[in-house]
Amino acid sequence: MRDEYDVHMFDVDHMTKEMREMRIKTNILIQENDNLTRDKANLTNVLNDTKELLISYQDKYTETNKKMIKISNEFGELKRNNLGNEEMQNKN
């Protein structure tokens, strides 16, 4: 009878130890999952901010590029007018 009790107690101790280890592993995995979820939320916020900045920069680039083209065209026209005036002065 004593041997059966000892075997049973050994099994109970072994199962208790396994349950303790499983609880520790579960707690670690829960904590890791919480950390990963928090990291994902932070990265999502950064990504959204980056997308907003990209749109803003694209708009500013488009606006600035249009201004540059306009100024470049005006400069070309003024340069042509200036060359035309110089030719007329040279002829006189």
C-alpha positions as CSV (number, residue, x, y, z in Angstrom):
1,M,0.0,0.0,0.0
2,R,2.8,2.3,0.9
3,D,4.5,1.8,-2.5
4,E,1.3,2.7,-4.4
5,Y,1.0,5.8,-2.3
6,D,4.6,6.8,-3.0
7,V,4.1,6.2,-6.8
8,H,0.9,8.2,-6.6
9,M,2.6,11.1,-4.8
10,F,5.5,11.0,-7.2
11,D,3.0,11.3,-10.1
12,V,1.2,14.2,-8.3
13,D,4.5,16.0,-7.7
14,H,5.5,15.4,-11.3
15,M,2.2,16.8,-12.6
16,T,2.4,19.7,-10.2
17,K,5.8,20.5,-11.5
18,E,4.7,20.3,-15.1
19,M,1.7,22.5,-14.4
20,R,3.9,25.1,-12.7
21,E,6.2,25.1,-15.7
22,M,3.3,25.4,-18.1
23,R,1.9,28.4,-16.1
24,I,5.3,30.1,-16.3
25,K,5.5,29.4,-20.0
26,T,1.9,30.7,-20.5
27,N,2.7,33.9,-18.5
28,I,5.8,34.5,-20.6
29,L,3.9,34.0,-23.8
30,I,1.1,36.2,-22.6
31,Q,3.6,38.9,-21.8
32,E,5.4,38.5,-25.1
33,N,2.1,38.7,-26.9
34,D,1.2,41.9,-25.0
35,N,4.6,43.4,-25.9
36,L,4.2,42.5,-29.6
37,T,0.6,43.9,-29.7
38,R,1.9,47.2,-28.2
39,D,4.8,47.3,-30.7
40,K,2.4,46.7,-33.5
41,A,0.2,49.5,-32.3
42,N,3.2,51.8,-32.1
43,L,4.4,50.8,-35.6
44,T,1.0,51.3,-37.0
45,N,0.9,54.9,-35.6
46,V,4.4,55.6,-37.1
47,L,3.3,54.2,-40.4
48,N,0.1,56.3,-40.4
49,D,2.2,59.4,-39.5
50,T,4.7,58.6,-42.3
51,K,1.9,58.2,-44.8
52,E,0.5,61.6,-43.8
53,L,3.9,63.2,-44.2
54,L,4.4,61.5,-47.6
55,I,1.1,63.0,-48.8
56,S,2.1,66.4,-47.4
57,Y,5.5,66.3,-49.1
58,Q,4.1,65.1,-52.4
59,D,1.6,68.1,-52.3
60,K,4.4,70.5,-51.5
61,Y,6.6,69.0,-54.2
62,T,3.9,69.3,-56.8
63,E,3.2,72.9,-55.8
64,T,6.9,73.8,-55.8
65,N,7.5,72.0,-59.1
66,K,4.6,74.0,-60.7
67,K,6.1,77.3,-59.4
68,M,9.5,76.3,-60.7
69,I,8.1,75.4,-64.2
70,K,6.3,78.7,-64.3
71,I,9.3,80.7,-63.3
72,S,11.5,78.8,-65.7
73,N,9.1,79.6,-68.6
74,E,8.9,83.2,-67.6
75,F,12.8,83.3,-67.5
76,G,12.9,81.7,-70.9
77,E,10.5,84.3,-72.3
78,L,12.4,87.2,-70.8
79,K,15.6,85.8,-72.1
80,R,14.2,85.5,-75.6
81,N,12.8,89.1,-75.4
82,N,16.2,90.3,-74.2
83,L,18.0,88.6,-77.1
84,G,15.4,90.0,-79.5
85,N,16.0,93.5,-78.1
86,E,19.8,93.1,-78.3
87,E,19.5,92.0,-82.0
88,M,17.4,95.1,-82.8
89,Q,19.9,97.4,-81.0
90,N,22.8,95.7,-82.9
91,K,21.0,96.3,-86.2
92,N,20.6,100.0,-85.5
